[in-house]
Amino acid sequence: MDIRKTIRSLLFIFVIVSLGVLIYKEFSSKSESNATDIKATRSNEIAVSDKSAPATDSKLSEKVTPKEKMPLPLSDPATKSKSAKVIAYYFHGNFRCSTCQTIETYSQEAIEQYFAKELNSRTLEFKPINVEEAENRHYVQDYQLFSKSLVISLVKQGKEVTWKNLADVWKHVRDKDRFFQYVKEEVEKFLKET
């Protein structure tokens, strides 16, 4: 029993250190002197995500600063008819411990169980995203991520209005019912705004 706790603790420390290194590398490579390079990189990321992902992913990547706002590409007719929607992002990296996988599974199950109608009408979307992939690294800065996270985002008229990192998923991961209730309550708050 003690060896399992030790191994878990070591794995947890490894994950935290790995994320710290990732965040350090992400932020240390960016400075005020290369601000134009960042803008060019963001434009390239937007172009890549437009080709490989739905328009909603590119909307959030355009949120970097007010001076970088660009017209949003809305190629999906369903998106044009919707003025607001909620996106539940599960952010993860390449290394995925069993707890992280449980959080993703519980998050998706809770959303599917309580919000099937909203998922079908695309008022709500669930999107797992690997932040270690080059086109997704901006999310670390956009949402101040420091660990695997479930983030709920409200998008109105093609622009993100507000978002919340549901940090208590880590606290409730050992209690599936409480986890589901927590996700349900938080998603409902955002859906009321659509």
N, C-alpha and C positions, 0 to 999 in steps of 0.2 A: 504494500500500500504506500509506504513512504517513497519507494523508488518511482512509483507512478507520479506522485506529486512532484518529485524532483525533476523527472523528465518533462512533465507538463510545464513546470516553472522555467526550465531551460528553453523549451520550445517557445514559450511566451516571450521570454527575454530576446530570443533570436528574432522573432517576428517584429518586436518593437524596435530592435536595433536595425533590422533590415529596412523597416519603414522610415526610420530616422535617416538612414543613409540615402534612401531614395528621395526623401523630401529635401535633404541637404543638397544633393546633386541637382535637383530641380530648381531650387532657389539660388544656389551659388552660381549657376551658369547664367543667371539673368541679372543684369545691372542696368542702371539708368543709361549708361553709355551705349547699350545695344538695344534701346527701345524700338528703333525702326526694324531691327532684325526680329524682335518679338512680334511686331505687327505683321511682318511678312510671313513668319512662321504660322501665326494664327490664320492668316488668309489661306495658306496652304492646307492647314488642318481642316478648315471649313470646306475647302474644295474636295479634300479626300473624304470627309464625312458625308458630303452631299452625294457622292457616288456610292458609298458603301453602307449608308445608314439612312433612316427616315429623316425628314426635314427637321424633326424636333430636336435631334442631337445637335445639329448645326446651330439652332437657335440659341442654345445655351452657350456654345463656344463663342458666339458673337457678343456676349454680355461683358466682355473683358473691361472695357472702359467706354464711357459715353461717346468719346471722339471716334471710336472704331465702329459705331453702329452702321450697319449696311442694310439694304432691303433684304428681307427674308425670302428665300426661294420656297414657294408653296406649290409643289407640283402635285400633291395628293388632294383630290377633290374633297375627300372626307375632312381633311385638315382645314380647307377653306371655309367649310360650312360651320365649323366649330369655333367659337370665340374663346373658349377656355378649356383647359384640361389639366389633369394632375399626372405627373410622372413619378413613379417610385423607382429610384435607382438603387441597385445594390452594387457598391464599388468593392472590388477585390483586386488582388494581385496574382502573380503566378503561383506563389506558395499559398496553399489553402489547407489550413488545419481542419480537423473535424468540427470544431466549434464554428468556424467561419462558414463551412458548408451547411451546418445546421441552421445558422442565421439566415442564409440565403434560402434554404428550403422552407423554413418556417415563414419567412417573409412572403415568398411566392404563394405558399399554401393559404396563408391568412388572406391575402388579397384575392386569390381565386375563390375562396370560400365565401367571403363576405361581399365581394364586389363583382360578381360575374356579369351582371347587367352593364355596369360601367366599363368593364373590360371589353365586352362585345361592342359597345357603342363608341369605344376609343376615347371616352371621357377620362379614362384611367389607363395607364400603361405601366407595365413592370419591365424594367430593363437592367439585366446584370451587365456590368461594364468592368473590364480589366484595365485598371489605370496604369499598368506597366506597359501597355501597348502605346506606341508613339503618338497615335492620333487621339488618345484619351488622357494623356498626362496632364493636360490643362485642368481637368476636373479636380486634381489634388489642390491646386491653388484656388480654383473657383469656389470650392466648398470647404476649404481649409481642412482637408482630410488628413488624419494622422493614423488611421486604422481602417480595417474593413468597416464599411458603413452602409446603413440604409438611409437614403436621403429622399425626402418628399419635396417635390417642386410644383409650384402652381404657375402655369403658363397661360397668359391672357393676350389675345390679339397677337400671338406669335412672340411675345416677350415674357421672360420670367419675371413674375411679380414678387414672389417670396419663396423661401425654401427652409427646410428644417432637417437637421441631422438627428435621426432618432437614436441617440446614444444609449438609451436604456434597453435596447435590444440585447446588449451584452449582459445587463443585469437580469433580464428575464429569460435568457436562453435555456436555463435548466427547468423552467416552468412553461410548458407549451401553451397551456390555456391562458396564462397571464401575458405571454408573448403575443398571442393572437389578439387578445383584448386590447393591448397597448397599440399594436399596429392598426387595428380597426378604428380605435378612437382617434388616432392621429390622422389617418387617411380621411376619415369622415369630416374632420375639421377643414381640411383642404377642399374636399368635394363640395362643401357648403358654399365655397367662394366661386364655384364655376357657374 
